[in-house]
Amino acid sequence: MRKLRVTIFDDDNNNLELLQLLLSRRDYEVLTFNGPVVCPVYQGQSDACSNGKTCADIIITDYQMPKMTGIEMLLQQVQNGCKIDRRNKAVMSADPDSIKREMLEETGCTLFSKPFPFDELFAWLDECEKRIDLSKPLGIRRKEERYPANIDVLYTANSAEKIHKGTVVNFGASGLCFKTNGPVIEEQSIVIKNELPNGFKNASVCWVKPLEDGSCLTGLKAQ
């Protein structure tokens, strides 16, 4: 039987290391990230969770992180159809009163104040364990992290001069996903005109998913 997998997000490395140590002692498989990642295992598109296996059993995230809050990350997971039980997700905050309760309720997660009593954390973990079936396999951890984004870009397709507009919704070291109204097809060559965090310039289209508003989501890989 596999170990229980917990994923922790916190840009405070000291707190991240402490939680990793404590939960490793519970014989958990612990994945840690110092920034928000919508799906911490799968490398594919993150506009919708189409994976048959969940990426983790439990998620613990800090509220205040770079680029987006922990609540915003969890909400994006909900919108993408994340299969992890919402009751097995928790947010940590040094200023819990500043968090809008309606957003917290929408995620269905638990809120912990920082610093928090460890007995409260362990009691919550005990309840989470009752909802977890360790006989069911989890997804295999992917090779690279995928970070959520909201970056407007300009691009050309197939060496044409016409410039199209798009919005990057997530990116990794070797790929990205963006939304566009421009025409795109699989295996098409794309040139990004903007400076992106992963240095992307030349790429090819891996997949295209039409959306109801007439736009589409497109997955790119570096060339």
MITORTOR-296598 format. One record per residue (C-alpha): residue in three letters; y, x, z. Coordinates in steps of 0.25 Angstrom, whole numbers, padded with zeros to 4 digits, always signed. Example, Ala and Ser with C-alpha at 12.3 -4.5 7.8 and 13.67 -1.06 7.14 Angstrom:
BEGIN
ALA-0018+0049+0031 SER-0004+0055+0029 
//
This chain:
BEGIN
MET+0000+0000+0000 ARG+0014+0005-0003 LYS+0025+0008+0006 LEU+0037-0002+0008 ARG+0049+0003+0000 VAL+0063+0002+0005 THR+0075+0006-0004 ILE+0088+0010+0004 PHE+0102+0012-0002 ASP+0113+0019+0006 ASP+0124+0029+0001 ASP+0124+0034+0016 ASN+0113+0045+0015 ASN+0111+0047+0030 ASN+0108+0032+0031 LEU+0099+0032+0019 GLU+0091+0044+0024 LEU+0090+0037+0038 LEU+0085+0024+0032 GLN+0075+0032+0023 LEU+0070+0039+0035 LEU+0068+0027+0044 LEU+0061+0018+0033 SER+0052+0030+0028 ARG+0047+0030+0043 ARG+0043+0015+0040 ASP+0035+0021+0029 TYR+0043+0015+0018 GLU+0046+0020+0005 VAL+0061+0023+0005 LEU+0070+0023-0007 THR+0084+0027-0005 PHE+0097+0027-0013 ASN+0111+0031-0010 GLY+0117+0020-0020 PRO+0114+0006-0025 VAL+0102+0005-0034 VAL+0099-0009-0039 CYS+0084-0006-0042 PRO+0080+0006-0034 VAL+0066+0008-0042 TYR+0066+0002-0056 GLN+0074+0010-0067 GLY+0075-0002-0077 GLN+0086-0012-0078 SER+0092-0018-0066 ASP+0098-0031-0071 ALA+0085-0038-0067 CYS+0073-0034-0059 SER+0061-0036-0068 ASN+0052-0027-0061 GLY+0039-0033-0055 LYS+0040-0024-0043 THR+0051-0023-0032 CYS+0058-0009-0030 ALA+0057-0009-0015 ASP+0053-0018-0003 ILE+0066-0016+0005 ILE+0080-0012+0001 ILE+0091-0007+0011 THR+0105-0004+0006 ASP+0118+0000+0012 TYR+0130-0009+0008 GLN+0141+0001+0004 MET+0136+0009-0007 PRO+0142+0016-0020 LYS+0144+0007-0032 MET+0139-0006-0025 THR+0136-0012-0011 GLY+0122-0013-0006 ILE+0124-0029-0007 GLU+0128-0028-0022 MET+0116-0020-0025 LEU+0107-0030-0018 LEU+0114-0041-0025 GLN+0111-0034-0038 GLN+0097-0033-0035 VAL+0096-0048-0032 GLN+0103-0051-0045 ASN+0093-0042-0052 GLY+0081-0050-0046 CYS+0077-0039-0036 LYS+0063-0042-0031 ILE+0065-0036-0017 ASP+0065-0046-0006 ARG+0080-0048-0002 ARG+0076-0049+0013 ASN+0071-0034+0011 LYS+0085-0029+0007 ALA+0096-0025+0017 VAL+0110-0020+0017 MET+0116-0010+0027 SER+0131-0010+0030 ALA+0140-0003+0040 ASP+0150-0015+0038 PRO+0141-0027+0036 ASP+0152-0037+0039 SER+0158-0033+0025 ILE+0146-0038+0017 LYS+0148-0052+0011 ARG+0137-0061+0017 GLU+0135-0068+0004 MET+0132-0056-0003 LEU+0122-0052+0008 GLU+0115-0066+0007 GLU+0114-0065-0008 THR+0106-0052-0007 GLY+0097-0058+0005 CYS+0097-0044+0012 THR+0099-0040+0026 LEU+0111-0033+0031 PHE+0111-0021+0041 SER+0123-0015+0048 LYS+0125+0000+0048 PRO+0121+0007+0056 PHE+0110-0003+0059 PRO+0100-0004+0070 PHE+0086+0001+0065 ASP+0079-0010+0072 GLU+0086-0020+0063 LEU+0082-0012+0051 PHE+0068-0011+0055 ALA+0066-0025+0059 TRP+0072-0029+0045 LEU+0062-0020+0038 ASP+0050-0026+0046 GLU+0054-0039+0040 CYS+0055-0034+0026 GLU+0041-0028+0028 LYS+0036-0042+0030 ARG+0041-0046+0016 ILE+0035-0034+0009 ASP+0022-0033+0002 LEU+0018-0019+0001 SER+0006-0022-0008 LYS+0016-0025-0019 PRO+0020-0012-0027 LEU+0035-0009-0029 GLY+0041-0003-0041 ILE+0040+0012-0044 ARG+0053+0019-0041 ARG+0060+0022-0053 LYS+0065+0036-0057 GLU+0080+0034-0056 GLU+0090+0025-0048 ARG+0098+0014-0055 TYR+0112+0012-0050 PRO+0120-0002-0052 ALA+0133-0001-0059 ASN+0144-0009-0065 ILE+0150+0001-0076 ASP+0157-0004-0089 VAL+0153+0005-0100 LEU+0156+0007-0115 TYR+0145+0010-0125 THR+0141+0011-0139 ALA+0127+0008-0146 ASN+0119+0015-0157 SER+0131+0025-0160 ALA+0140+0013-0164 GLU+0155+0015-0161 LYS+0157+0001-0155 ILE+0158+0001-0140 HIS+0152-0009-0131 LYS+0154-0012-0116 GLY+0143-0013-0105 THR+0142-0012-0090 VAL+0132-0003-0083 VAL+0124-0011-0072 ASN+0115+0001-0068 PHE+0112+0015-0071 GLY+0103+0027-0068 ALA+0101+0041-0072 SER+0095+0038-0085 GLY+0098+0023-0088 LEU+0108+0012-0086 CYS+0109-0003-0088 PHE+0121-0010-0093 LYS+0126-0024-0097 THR+0133-0026-0111 ASN+0137-0036-0121 GLY+0135-0026-0132 PRO+0123-0026-0141 VAL+0112-0017-0136 ILE+0097-0015-0140 GLU+0086-0007-0135 GLU+0085+0008-0139 GLN+0100+0007-0143 SER+0108+0020-0141 ILE+0120+0018-0131 VAL+0132+0027-0128 ILE+0139+0025-0115 LYS+0154+0028-0116 ASN+0157+0028-0101 GLU+0154+0038-0091 LEU+0142+0032-0082 PRO+0137+0037-0069 ASN+0124+0042-0075 GLY+0131+0049-0087 PHE+0125+0039-0097 LYS+0130+0041-0112 ASN+0119+0039-0122 ALA+0108+0029-0119 SER+0098+0020-0126 VAL+0095+0005-0123 CYS+0082+0003-0116 TRP+0083-0012-0114 VAL+0092-0024-0116 LYS+0092-0037-0108 PRO+0101-0048-0113 LEU+0109-0056-0102 GLU+0113-0071-0102 ASP+0128-0068-0104 GLY+0125-0061-0118 SER+0126-0047-0112 CYS+0114-0038-0110 LEU+0109-0027-0100 THR+0105-0014-0106 GLY+0096-0003-0101 LEU+0100+0011-0106 LYS+0093+0025-0104 ALA+0100+0038-0107 GLN+0097+0046-0120 
//
